[in-house]
Amino acid sequence: MSESELKRVLHPYLRKETVKVALSVYLGAGWRRAVLGVTERRVLLVKSAYWSVRDRGLLWADPLDEVALGDRPRELHMQGMYTGNTYVRVRRADGSTFRLNPRTNFMGGGDGTRRSVDRLYASVEGRF
C-alpha cells in the first residue's frame, strides 16, 4: 500500500489535521487489518478490508498525548530468522491495551516493517 492510499482511508476522519504517519497494521493474530494514522493531535485506527485498502469505519480516535507504546517492539524470530513480524503494544486513553503488527506487505518485507515501527515510535512519544 502506498502512503497516499493509506491517507485516503484516514481522510474522512481528519479535522483539518495533517497526517504524520499512516501505516497498514494487522491486529491480534493477523486476521484483522486496519490503518493507523498519527496526526499532530490524535491517533486514529480505521478498520480496513483485508485484501484491499478500503474504509470499513473508525474503530477509535484518541488524543496523541494520551496514547502510549510499549517500551520496545517485539520481533518474531523462527529458527533464528526474522519473520518480518514485529508486535507493538499500544495503550489507549481509556487504559485498555492491544497489540498490533505494522506490516508493509502480507509476506516478508522485514526491512519495511522495521522502518514502519521506527516511524511509529518516532511519532508517538508516550511509553509504558
A tleap script that builds the chain and sets N, CA, C and O, in Angstrom:
source leaprc.protein.ff14SB
mol = sequence {
  NMET SER GLU SER GLU LEU LYS ARG VAL LEU
  HIE PRO TYR LEU ARG LYS GLU THR VAL LYS
  VAL ALA LEU SER VAL TYR LEU GLY ALA GLY
  TRP ARG ARG ALA VAL LEU GLY VAL THR GLU
  ARG ARG VAL LEU LEU VAL LYS SER ALA TYR
  TRP SER VAL ARG ASP ARG GLY LEU LEU TRP
  ALA ASP PRO LEU ASP GLU VAL ALA LEU GLY
  ASP ARG PRO ARG GLU LEU HIE MET GLN GLY
  MET TYR THR GLY ASN THR TYR VAL ARG VAL
  ARG ARG ALA ASP GLY SER THR PHE ARG LEU
  ASN PRO ARG THR ASN PHE MET GLY GLY GLY
  ASP GLY THR ARG ARG SER VAL ASP ARG LEU
  TYR ALA SER VAL GLU GLY ARG CPHE
}
set mol.1.N position { 0.819 -1.164 0.000 }
set mol.1.CA position { 0.000 0.000 0.000 }
set mol.1.C position { 0.869 1.234 0.000 }
set mol.1.O position { 1.884 1.301 0.693 }
set mol.2.N position { 0.469 2.183 -0.765 }
set mol.2.CA position { 1.222 3.429 -0.777 }
set mol.2.C position { 0.728 4.324 0.350 }
set mol.2.O position { -0.379 4.149 0.859 }
set mol.3.N position { 1.550 5.269 0.728 }
set mol.3.CA position { 1.177 6.213 1.789 }
set mol.3.C position { -0.055 7.009 1.373 }
set mol.3.O position { -0.893 7.323 2.218 }
set mol.4.N position { -0.182 7.339 0.102 }
set mol.4.CA position { -1.356 8.102 -0.350 }
set mol.4.C position { -2.644 7.282 -0.211 }
set mol.4.O position { -3.688 7.834 0.137 }
set mol.5.N position { -2.583 5.973 -0.478 }
set mol.5.CA position { -3.759 5.118 -0.290 }
set mol.5.C position { -4.160 5.066 1.174 }
set mol.5.O position { -5.346 5.135 1.499 }
set mol.6.N position { -3.187 4.947 2.048 }
set mol.6.CA position { -3.465 4.888 3.477 }
set mol.6.C position { -4.058 6.209 3.973 }
set mol.6.O position { -5.002 6.209 4.762 }
set mol.7.N position { -3.509 7.323 3.516 }
set mol.7.CA position { -4.030 8.635 3.916 }
set mol.7.C position { -5.456 8.840 3.407 }
set mol.7.O position { -6.261 9.497 4.066 }
set mol.8.N position { -5.771 8.280 2.235 }
set mol.8.CA position { -7.124 8.403 1.676 }
set mol.8.C position { -8.143 7.703 2.580 }
set mol.8.O position { -9.271 8.179 2.713 }
set mol.9.N position { -7.769 6.596 3.194 }
set mol.9.CA position { -8.653 5.887 4.128 }
set mol.9.C position { -8.879 6.741 5.381 }
set mol.9.O position { -9.982 6.759 5.927 }
set mol.10.N position { -7.847 7.442 5.834 }
set mol.10.CA position { -7.955 8.264 7.037 }
set mol.10.C position { -8.689 9.584 6.794 }
set mol.10.O position { -9.246 10.159 7.729 }
set mol.11.N position { -8.697 10.062 5.569 }
set mol.11.CA position { -9.191 11.402 5.241 }
set mol.11.C position { -10.573 11.745 5.809 }
set mol.11.O position { -10.733 12.847 6.334 }
set mol.12.N position { -11.578 10.867 5.734 }
set mol.12.CA position { -12.902 11.250 6.250 }
set mol.12.C position { -12.923 11.543 7.757 }
set mol.12.O position { -13.858 12.176 8.245 }
set mol.13.N position { -11.918 11.095 8.487 }
set mol.13.CA position { -11.909 11.234 9.938 }
set mol.13.C position { -10.994 12.349 10.437 }
set mol.13.O position { -10.898 12.579 11.642 }
set mol.14.N position { -10.331 13.032 9.529 }
set mol.14.CA position { -9.413 14.099 9.911 }
set mol.14.C position { -10.175 15.408 10.066 }
set mol.14.O position { -11.096 15.693 9.301 }
set mol.15.N position { -9.790 16.195 11.051 }
set mol.15.CA position { -10.401 17.503 11.291 }
set mol.15.C position { -9.348 18.575 11.046 }
set mol.15.O position { -8.789 19.129 11.993 }
set mol.16.N position { -9.083 18.864 9.798 }
set mol.16.CA position { -8.047 19.842 9.429 }
set mol.16.C position { -6.716 19.495 10.080 }
set mol.16.O position { -5.970 20.378 10.504 }
set mol.17.N position { -6.427 18.198 10.154 }
set mol.17.CA position { -5.178 17.711 10.737 }
set mol.17.C position { -4.268 17.204 9.618 }
set mol.17.O position { -4.734 16.763 8.567 }
set mol.18.N position { -2.998 17.277 9.864 }
set mol.18.CA position { -2.011 16.747 8.938 }
set mol.18.C position { -1.555 15.386 9.438 }
set mol.18.O position { -1.226 15.231 10.614 }
set mol.19.N position { -1.534 14.412 8.561 }
set mol.19.CA position { -1.104 13.063 8.933 }
set mol.19.C position { 0.421 13.015 8.959 }
set mol.19.O position { 1.077 13.282 7.952 }
set mol.20.N position { 0.981 12.670 10.124 }
set mol.20.CA position { 2.429 12.500 10.253 }
set mol.20.C position { 2.844 11.109 9.795 }
set mol.20.O position { 3.845 10.947 9.097 }
set mol.21.N position { 2.062 10.103 10.193 }
set mol.21.CA position { 2.361 8.712 9.856 }
set mol.21.C position { 1.056 7.996 9.537 }
set mol.21.O position { 0.066 8.144 10.253 }
set mol.22.N position { 1.062 7.221 8.458 }
set mol.22.CA position { -0.065 6.350 8.116 }
set mol.22.C position { 0.511 4.965 7.841 }
set mol.22.O position { 1.357 4.797 6.962 }
set mol.23.N position { 0.043 3.972 8.603 }
set mol.23.CA position { 0.587 2.623 8.495 }
set mol.23.C position { -0.525 1.600 8.324 }
set mol.23.O position { -1.612 1.745 8.883 }
set mol.24.N position { -0.242 0.581 7.556 }
set mol.24.CA position { -1.116 -0.577 7.473 }
set mol.24.C position { -0.721 -1.501 8.616 }
set mol.24.O position { 0.455 -1.829 8.776 }
set mol.25.N position { -1.713 -1.924 9.420 }
set mol.25.CA position { -1.421 -2.777 10.571 }
set mol.25.C position { -2.352 -3.978 10.591 }
set mol.25.O position { -3.475 -3.926 10.090 }
set mol.26.N position { -1.862 -5.053 11.177 }
set mol.26.CA position { -2.667 -6.251 11.391 }
set mol.26.C position { -2.879 -6.382 12.888 }
set mol.26.O position { -1.959 -6.152 13.674 }
set mol.27.N position { -4.085 -6.750 13.283 }
set mol.27.CA position { -4.454 -6.813 14.693 }
set mol.27.C position { -4.550 -8.241 15.169 }
set mol.27.O position { -4.852 -9.155 14.401 }
set mol.28.N position { -4.285 -8.419 16.464 }
set mol.28.CA position { -4.397 -9.739 17.072 }
set mol.28.C position { -3.467 -10.733 16.407 }
set mol.28.O position { -2.264 -10.495 16.300 }
set mol.29.N position { -4.019 -11.836 15.967 }
set mol.29.CA position { -3.223 -12.885 15.327 }
set mol.29.C position { -3.038 -12.627 13.832 }
set mol.29.O position { -2.563 -13.502 13.109 }
set mol.30.N position { -3.405 -11.449 13.369 }
set mol.30.CA position { -3.232 -11.106 11.959 }
set mol.30.C position { -4.462 -11.339 11.117 }
set mol.30.O position { -4.383 -11.257 9.891 }
set mol.31.N position { -5.598 -11.627 11.729 }
set mol.31.CA position { -6.821 -11.907 10.969 }
set mol.31.C position { -7.627 -10.661 10.660 }
set mol.31.O position { -8.562 -10.707 9.861 }
set mol.32.N position { -7.265 -9.523 11.299 }
set mol.32.CA position { -7.963 -8.271 11.033 }
set mol.32.C position { -6.951 -7.219 10.613 }
set mol.32.O position { -5.827 -7.181 11.114 }
set mol.33.N position { -7.366 -6.370 9.688 }
set mol.33.CA position { -6.474 -5.352 9.179 }
set mol.33.C position { -7.058 -3.972 9.430 }
set mol.33.O position { -8.275 -3.787 9.423 }
set mol.34.N position { -6.169 -3.001 9.653 }
set mol.34.CA position { -6.599 -1.629 9.902 }
set mol.34.C position { -5.535 -0.670 9.377 }
set mol.34.O position { -4.434 -1.071 9.001 }
set mol.35.N position { -5.898 0.600 9.366 }
set mol.35.CA position { -4.957 1.662 9.021 }
set mol.35.C position { -4.801 2.521 10.267 }
set mol.35.O position { -5.782 3.018 10.820 }
set mol.36.N position { -3.560 2.691 10.702 }
set mol.36.CA position { -3.242 3.507 11.864 }
set mol.36.C position { -2.706 4.834 11.372 }
set mol.36.O position { -1.783 4.880 10.559 }
set mol.37.N position { -3.286 5.909 11.865 }
set mol.37.CA position { -2.828 7.244 11.490 }
set mol.37.C position { -2.444 8.025 12.720 }
set mol.37.O position { -3.135 7.977 13.738 }
set mol.38.N position { -1.336 8.750 12.628 }
set mol.38.CA position { -0.899 9.626 13.705 }
set mol.38.C position { -0.856 11.034 13.129 }
set mol.38.O position { -0.159 11.295 12.148 }
set mol.39.N position { -1.611 11.942 13.752 }
set mol.39.CA position { -1.587 13.348 13.354 }
set mol.39.C position { -0.878 14.132 14.446 }
set mol.39.O position { -0.352 13.546 15.392 }
set mol.40.N position { -0.862 15.444 14.323 }
set mol.40.CA position { -0.231 16.250 15.368 }
set mol.40.C position { -1.065 16.281 16.646 }
set mol.40.O position { -0.566 16.688 17.695 }
set mol.41.N position { -2.353 15.848 16.572 }
set mol.41.CA position { -3.222 15.889 17.756 }
set mol.41.C position { -3.789 14.544 18.181 }
set mol.41.O position { -4.077 14.353 19.363 }
set mol.42.N position { -3.959 13.600 17.249 }
set mol.42.CA position { -4.661 12.362 17.581 }
set mol.42.C position { -3.986 11.140 16.961 }
set mol.42.O position { -3.163 11.241 16.051 }
set mol.43.N position { -4.372 9.982 17.496 }
set mol.43.CA position { -4.026 8.684 16.913 }
set mol.43.C position { -5.355 8.053 16.521 }
set mol.43.O position { -6.263 7.945 17.346 }
set mol.44.N position { -5.471 7.635 15.257 }
set mol.44.CA position { -6.716 7.067 14.747 }
set mol.44.C position { -6.479 5.649 14.261 }
set mol.44.O position { -5.419 5.334 13.721 }
set mol.45.N position { -7.465 4.805 14.455 }
set mol.45.CA position { -7.414 3.447 13.935 }
set mol.45.C position { -8.691 3.216 13.132 }
set mol.45.O position { -9.793 3.270 13.677 }
set mol.46.N position { -8.534 2.958 11.832 }
set mol.46.CA position { -9.660 2.771 10.925 }
set mol.46.C position { -9.643 1.338 10.426 }
set mol.46.O position { -8.635 0.862 9.903 }
set mol.47.N position { -10.761 0.657 10.591 }
set mol.47.CA position { -10.885 -0.717 10.099 }
set mol.47.C position { -10.792 -0.704 8.577 }
set mol.47.O position { -11.349 0.177 7.922 }
set mol.48.N position { -10.094 -1.675 8.025 }
set mol.48.CA position { -9.886 -1.748 6.584 }
set mol.48.C position { -10.260 -3.129 6.075 }
set mol.48.O position { -10.252 -4.106 6.825 }
set mol.49.N position { -10.587 -3.197 4.798 }
set mol.49.CA position { -10.793 -4.501 4.168 }
set mol.49.C position { -9.469 -5.263 4.226 }
set mol.49.O position { -8.402 -4.648 4.207 }
set mol.50.N position { -9.525 -6.559 4.295 }
set mol.50.CA position { -8.307 -7.351 4.488 }
set mol.50.C position { -7.399 -7.334 3.257 }
set mol.50.O position { -6.196 -7.112 3.390 }
set mol.51.N position { -7.939 -7.558 2.088 }
set mol.51.CA position { -7.102 -7.681 0.889 }
set mol.51.C position { -6.948 -6.387 0.116 }
set mol.51.O position { -6.145 -6.327 -0.815 }
set mol.52.N position { -7.687 -5.354 0.467 }
set mol.52.CA position { -7.554 -4.066 -0.206 }
set mol.52.C position { -7.645 -2.964 0.841 }
set mol.52.O position { -8.034 -3.206 1.984 }
set mol.53.N position { -7.288 -1.773 0.443 }
set mol.53.CA position { -7.354 -0.649 1.361 }
set mol.53.C position { -8.685 0.057 1.139 }
set mol.53.O position { -8.809 0.922 0.273 }
set mol.54.N position { -9.680 -0.327 1.940 }
set mol.54.CA position { -10.986 0.320 1.891 }
set mol.54.C position { -11.440 0.602 3.315 }
set mol.54.O position { -11.264 -0.218 4.216 }
set mol.55.N position { -12.020 1.767 3.496 }
set mol.55.CA position { -12.508 2.200 4.807 }
set mol.55.C position { -13.711 1.361 5.215 }
set mol.55.O position { -14.688 1.256 4.473 }
set mol.56.N position { -13.632 0.769 6.394 }
set mol.56.CA position { -14.746 -0.001 6.957 }
set mol.56.C position { -15.233 0.618 8.264 }
set mol.56.O position { -16.000 -0.007 8.997 }
set mol.57.N position { -14.795 1.838 8.560 }
set mol.57.CA position { -15.271 2.536 9.750 }
set mol.57.C position { -14.179 2.815 10.761 }
set mol.57.O position { -13.206 2.071 10.882 }
set mol.58.N position { -14.367 3.905 11.481 }
set mol.58.CA position { -13.424 4.312 12.514 }
set mol.58.C position { -13.579 3.406 13.726 }
set mol.58.O position { -14.676 3.272 14.268 }
set mol.59.N position { -12.489 2.786 14.152 }
set mol.59.CA position { -12.507 1.955 15.354 }
set mol.59.C position { -12.355 2.823 16.602 }
set mol.59.O position { -13.095 2.658 17.572 }
set mol.60.N position { -11.393 3.748 16.575 }
set mol.60.CA position { -11.222 4.688 17.676 }
set mol.60.C position { -10.292 5.818 17.267 }
set mol.60.O position { -9.516 5.703 16.318 }
set mol.61.N position { -10.393 6.909 18.009 }
set mol.61.CA position { -9.506 8.062 17.840 }
set mol.61.C position { -9.261 8.631 19.233 }
set mol.61.O position { -10.208 9.000 19.926 }
set mol.62.N position { -8.003 8.705 19.646 }
set mol.62.CA position { -7.635 9.197 20.971 }
set mol.62.C position { -6.638 10.342 20.836 }
set mol.62.O position { -5.899 10.407 19.854 }
set mol.63.N position { -6.611 11.248 21.816 }
set mol.63.CA position { -5.611 12.318 21.796 }
set mol.63.C position { -4.197 11.724 21.821 }
set mol.63.O position { -3.929 10.752 22.528 }
set mol.64.N position { -3.316 12.320 21.049 }
set mol.64.CA position { -1.940 11.813 20.925 }
set mol.64.C position { -1.230 11.756 22.272 }
set mol.64.O position { -0.494 10.806 22.538 }
set mol.65.N position { -1.436 12.756 23.127 }
set mol.65.CA position { -0.718 12.780 24.400 }
set mol.65.C position { -1.250 11.766 25.416 }
set mol.65.O position { -0.657 11.600 26.482 }
set mol.66.N position { -2.358 11.084 25.103 }
set mol.66.CA position { -2.902 10.057 25.999 }
set mol.66.C position { -2.675 8.637 25.489 }
set mol.66.O position { -3.118 7.675 26.117 }
set mol.67.N position { -1.992 8.501 24.364 }
set mol.67.CA position { -1.673 7.190 23.793 }
set mol.67.C position { -0.204 6.903 24.063 }
set mol.67.O position { 0.646 7.783 23.933 }
set mol.68.N position { 0.085 5.655 24.442 }
set mol.68.CA position { 1.471 5.264 24.714 }
set mol.68.C position { 1.774 3.935 24.043 }
set mol.68.O position { 0.886 3.104 23.849 }
set mol.69.N position { 3.031 3.747 23.695 }
set mol.69.CA position { 3.513 2.498 23.100 }
set mol.69.C position { 4.335 1.735 24.132 }
set mol.69.O position { 4.931 2.336 25.025 }
set mol.70.N position { 4.365 0.417 24.008 }
set mol.70.CA position { 5.215 -0.400 24.867 }
set mol.70.C position { 6.660 0.037 24.734 }
set mol.70.O position { 7.064 0.557 23.694 }
set mol.71.N position { 7.447 -0.176 25.793 }
set mol.71.CA position { 8.845 0.279 25.801 }
set mol.71.C position { 9.611 -0.114 24.544 }
set mol.71.O position { 10.379 0.676 23.995 }
set mol.72.N position { 9.393 -1.328 24.105 }
set mol.72.CA position { 10.101 -1.758 22.880 }
set mol.72.C position { 9.241 -2.752 22.117 }
set mol.72.O position { 8.483 -3.525 22.703 }
set mol.73.N position { 9.374 -2.716 20.813 }
set mol.73.CA position { 8.624 -3.678 19.994 }
set mol.73.C position { 9.241 -5.065 20.109 }
set mol.73.O position { 10.413 -5.202 20.460 }
set mol.74.N position { 8.454 -6.087 19.815 }
set mol.74.CA position { 8.956 -7.468 19.878 }
set mol.74.C position { 8.952 -8.079 18.484 }
set mol.74.O position { 7.907 -8.235 17.852 }
set mol.75.N position { 10.127 -8.414 18.033 }
set mol.75.CA position { 10.258 -9.058 16.722 }
set mol.75.C position { 10.067 -10.561 16.874 }
set mol.75.O position { 10.547 -11.161 17.835 }
set mol.76.N position { 9.367 -11.162 15.924 }
set mol.76.CA position { 9.148 -12.603 15.931 }
set mol.76.C position { 10.222 -13.268 15.084 }
set mol.76.O position { 10.373 -12.981 13.896 }
set mol.77.N position { 10.961 -14.159 15.723 }
set mol.77.CA position { 12.010 -14.930 15.041 }
set mol.77.C position { 11.624 -16.408 15.082 }
set mol.77.O position { 11.141 -16.904 16.101 }
set mol.78.N position { 11.838 -17.097 13.978 }
set mol.78.CA position { 11.617 -18.548 13.924 }
set mol.78.C position { 12.897 -19.187 13.422 }
set mol.78.O position { 13.409 -18.835 12.360 }
set mol.79.N position { 13.399 -20.117 14.190 }
set mol.79.CA position { 14.661 -20.793 13.881 }
set mol.79.C position { 15.778 -19.780 13.640 }
set mol.79.O position { 16.623 -19.956 12.762 }
set mol.80.N position { 15.761 -18.698 14.456 }
set mol.80.CA position { 16.808 -17.691 14.390 }
set mol.80.C position { 16.652 -16.658 13.289 }
set mol.80.O position { 17.466 -15.740 13.195 }
set mol.81.N position { 15.629 -16.781 12.457 }
set mol.81.CA position { 15.431 -15.845 11.337 }
set mol.81.C position { 14.256 -14.914 11.642 }
set mol.81.O position { 13.230 -15.348 12.167 }
set mol.82.N position { 14.415 -13.641 11.311 }
set mol.82.CA position { 13.352 -12.661 11.486 }
set mol.82.C position { 12.250 -12.930 10.465 }
set mol.82.O position { 12.522 -13.055 9.271 }
set mol.83.N position { 11.013 -13.018 10.934 }
set mol.83.CA position { 9.891 -13.374 10.060 }
set mol.83.C position { 9.269 -12.164 9.356 }
set mol.83.O position { 8.447 -12.332 8.455 }
set mol.84.N position { 9.649 -10.957 9.754 }
set mol.84.CA position { 9.005 -9.759 9.210 }
set mol.84.C position { 7.832 -9.304 10.056 }
set mol.84.O position { 7.159 -8.331 9.716 }
set mol.85.N position { 7.583 -10.000 11.155 }
set mol.85.CA position { 6.519 -9.629 12.084 }
set mol.85.C position { 7.121 -8.959 13.309 }
set mol.85.O position { 8.013 -9.510 13.955 }
set mol.86.N position { 6.629 -7.770 13.623 }
set mol.86.CA position { 7.044 -7.060 14.817 }
set mol.86.C position { 5.786 -6.611 15.536 }
set mol.86.O position { 4.930 -5.959 14.939 }
set mol.87.N position { 5.667 -6.949 16.800 }
set mol.87.CA position { 4.465 -6.639 17.557 }
set mol.87.C position { 4.708 -5.450 18.481 }
set mol.87.O position { 5.701 -5.393 19.207 }
set mol.88.N position { 3.777 -4.509 18.432 }
set mol.88.CA position { 3.846 -3.290 19.221 }
set mol.88.C position { 2.629 -3.259 20.140 }
set mol.88.O position { 1.499 -3.439 19.687 }
set mol.89.N position { 2.862 -3.029 21.432 }
set mol.89.CA position { 1.755 -2.876 22.367 }
set mol.89.C position { 1.364 -1.400 22.419 }
set mol.89.O position { 2.222 -0.518 22.472 }
set mol.90.N position { 0.054 -1.148 22.402 }
set mol.90.CA position { -0.476 0.213 22.417 }
set mol.90.C position { -1.418 0.341 23.614 }
set mol.90.O position { -2.282 -0.509 23.830 }
set mol.91.N position { -1.242 1.412 24.387 }
set mol.91.CA position { -2.180 1.719 25.468 }
set mol.91.C position { -2.982 2.943 25.062 }
set mol.91.O position { -2.425 4.008 24.797 }
set mol.92.N position { -4.290 2.779 25.016 }
set mol.92.CA position { -5.209 3.850 24.625 }
set mol.92.C position { -5.474 4.803 25.781 }
set mol.92.O position { -5.022 4.576 26.904 }
set mol.93.N position { -6.211 5.867 25.497 }
set mol.93.CA position { -6.547 6.870 26.505 }
set mol.93.C position { -7.391 6.285 27.627 }
set mol.93.O position { -7.294 6.743 28.765 }
set mol.94.N position { -8.220 5.278 27.334 }
set mol.94.CA position { -9.075 4.682 28.370 }
set mol.94.C position { -8.338 3.639 29.206 }
set mol.94.O position { -8.936 3.038 30.098 }
set mol.95.N position { -7.059 3.414 28.939 }
set mol.95.CA position { -6.253 2.469 29.711 }
set mol.95.C position { -6.200 1.065 29.121 }
set mol.95.O position { -5.394 0.245 29.563 }
set mol.96.N position { -7.036 0.773 28.139 }
set mol.96.CA position { -7.004 -0.559 27.517 }
set mol.96.C position { -5.758 -0.690 26.648 }
set mol.96.O position { -5.240 0.297 26.124 }
set mol.97.N position { -5.295 -1.912 26.507 }
set mol.97.CA position { -4.117 -2.171 25.678 }
set mol.97.C position { -4.452 -3.213 24.618 }
set mol.97.O position { -5.333 -4.052 24.804 }
set mol.98.N position { -3.746 -3.143 23.529 }
set mol.98.CA position { -3.869 -4.144 22.480 }
set mol.98.C position { -2.544 -4.224 21.740 }
set mol.98.O position { -1.651 -3.403 21.947 }
set mol.99.N position { -2.431 -5.213 20.887 }
set mol.99.CA position { -1.202 -5.474 20.146 }
set mol.99.C position { -1.476 -5.290 18.659 }
set mol.99.O position { -2.521 -5.700 18.155 }
set mol.100.N position { -0.538 -4.676 17.970 }
set mol.100.CA position { -0.655 -4.546 16.517 }
set mol.100.C position { 0.660 -4.895 15.850 }
set mol.100.O position { 1.723 -4.862 16.470 }
set mol.101.N position { 0.564 -5.227 14.580 }
set mol.101.CA position { 1.716 -5.637 13.786 }
set mol.101.C position { 1.752 -4.755 12.536 }
set mol.101.O position { 1.056 -5.045 11.563 }
set mol.102.N position { 2.562 -3.669 12.547 }
set mol.102.CA position { 2.642 -2.813 11.360 }
set mol.102.C position { 3.431 -3.520 10.263 }
set mol.102.O position { 4.618 -3.803 10.427 }
set mol.103.N position { 2.771 -3.801 9.150 }
set mol.103.CA position { 3.423 -4.529 8.053 }
set mol.103.C position { 3.315 -3.730 6.777 }
set mol.103.O position { 2.296 -3.089 6.520 }
set mol.104.N position { 4.352 -3.765 5.985 }
set mol.104.CA position { 4.310 -3.094 4.694 }
set mol.104.C position { 3.668 -3.975 3.632 }
set mol.104.O position { 3.161 -3.472 2.630 }
set mol.105.N position { 3.687 -5.277 3.846 }
set mol.105.CA position { 3.011 -6.190 2.923 }
set mol.105.C position { 2.690 -7.476 3.668 }
set mol.105.O position { 3.113 -7.655 4.811 }
set mol.106.N position { 1.950 -8.367 3.035 }
set mol.106.CA position { 1.477 -9.569 3.717 }
set mol.106.C position { 2.602 -10.558 3.999 }
set mol.106.O position { 2.659 -11.126 5.090 }
set mol.107.N position { 3.490 -10.774 3.044 }
set mol.107.CA position { 4.568 -11.757 3.200 }
set mol.107.C position { 5.913 -11.039 3.179 }
set mol.107.O position { 6.150 -10.158 2.352 }
set mol.108.N position { 6.781 -11.429 4.096 }
set mol.108.CA position { 8.149 -10.919 4.086 }
set mol.108.C position { 8.214 -9.434 4.374 }
set mol.108.O position { 7.362 -8.897 5.081 }
set mol.109.N position { 9.210 -8.774 3.836 }
set mol.109.CA position { 9.328 -7.332 4.000 }
set mol.109.C position { 9.810 -6.903 5.363 }
set mol.109.O position { 9.297 -5.931 5.917 }
set mol.110.N position { 10.789 -7.606 5.924 }
set mol.110.CA position { 11.279 -7.294 7.256 }
set mol.110.C position { 11.843 -5.893 7.384 }
set mol.110.O position { 11.613 -5.234 8.398 }
set mol.111.N position { 12.574 -5.419 6.388 }
set mol.111.CA position { 13.144 -4.071 6.455 }
set mol.111.C position { 12.045 -3.020 6.435 }
set mol.111.O position { 12.130 -2.026 7.157 }
set mol.112.N position { 11.024 -3.222 5.630 }
set mol.112.CA position { 9.903 -2.289 5.589 }
set mol.112.C position { 9.152 -2.262 6.902 }
set mol.112.O position { 8.714 -1.203 7.352 }
set mol.113.N position { 9.000 -3.422 7.520 }
set mol.113.CA position { 8.325 -3.492 8.822 }
set mol.113.C position { 9.133 -2.733 9.865 }
set mol.113.O position { 8.568 -1.979 10.658 }
set mol.114.N position { 10.435 -2.922 9.874 }
set mol.114.CA position { 11.279 -2.209 10.839 }
set mol.114.C position { 11.206 -0.699 10.629 }
set mol.114.O position { 11.171 0.056 11.600 }
set mol.115.N position { 11.183 -0.249 9.375 }
set mol.115.CA position { 11.049 1.181 9.100 }
set mol.115.C position { 9.701 1.705 9.597 }
set mol.115.O position { 9.628 2.797 10.160 }
set mol.116.N position { 8.634 0.925 9.389 }
set mol.116.CA position { 7.306 1.330 9.858 }
set mol.116.C position { 7.275 1.460 11.377 }
set mol.116.O position { 6.731 2.427 11.911 }
set mol.117.N position { 7.854 0.498 12.063 }
set mol.117.CA position { 7.894 0.530 13.527 }
set mol.117.C position { 8.701 1.737 14.002 }
set mol.117.O position { 8.298 2.417 14.946 }
set mol.118.N position { 9.826 2.007 13.362 }
set mol.118.CA position { 10.645 3.165 13.735 }
set mol.118.C position { 9.867 4.469 13.558 }
set mol.118.O position { 9.939 5.353 14.412 }
set mol.119.N position { 9.130 4.592 12.461 }
set mol.119.CA position { 8.329 5.797 12.210 }
set mol.119.C position { 7.236 5.944 13.265 }
set mol.119.O position { 6.970 7.052 13.730 }
set mol.120.N position { 6.605 4.840 13.644 }
set mol.120.CA position { 5.565 4.878 14.661 }
set mol.120.C position { 6.133 5.327 15.998 }
set mol.120.O position { 5.558 6.199 16.649 }
set mol.121.N position { 7.257 4.744 16.422 }
set mol.121.CA position { 7.865 5.113 17.697 }
set mol.121.C position { 8.371 6.556 17.688 }
set mol.121.O position { 8.388 7.204 18.735 }
set mol.122.N position { 8.778 7.064 16.545 }
set mol.122.CA position { 9.230 8.451 16.459 }
set mol.122.C position { 8.069 9.437 16.551 }
set mol.122.O position { 8.263 10.577 16.973 }
set mol.123.N position { 6.872 9.018 16.163 }
set mol.123.CA position { 5.730 9.933 16.131 }
set mol.123.C position { 4.884 9.916 17.407 }
set mol.123.O position { 4.133 10.859 17.657 }
set mol.124.N position { 4.995 8.854 18.222 }
set mol.124.CA position { 4.242 8.764 19.479 }
set mol.124.C position { 5.262 8.777 20.618 }
set mol.124.O position { 6.067 7.854 20.747 }
set mol.125.N position { 5.225 9.822 21.441 }
set mol.125.CA position { 6.234 9.980 22.487 }
set mol.125.C position { 5.987 9.147 23.736 }
set mol.125.O position { 6.942 8.740 24.397 }
set mol.126.N position { 4.727 8.885 24.074 }
set mol.126.CA position { 4.411 8.174 25.313 }
set mol.126.C position { 4.867 6.735 25.309 }
set mol.126.O position { 4.745 6.047 24.296 }
set mol.127.N position { 5.406 6.256 26.461 }
set mol.127.CA position { 5.847 4.874 26.624 }
set mol.127.C position { 5.268 4.320 27.920 }
set mol.127.O position { 4.997 5.060 28.866 }
set mol.128.N position { 5.086 2.996 27.942 }
set mol.128.CA position { 4.671 2.346 29.188 }
set mol.128.C position { 5.403 1.036 29.338 }
set mol.128.O position { 5.201 0.325 30.323 }
savepdb mol mol.pdb
quit
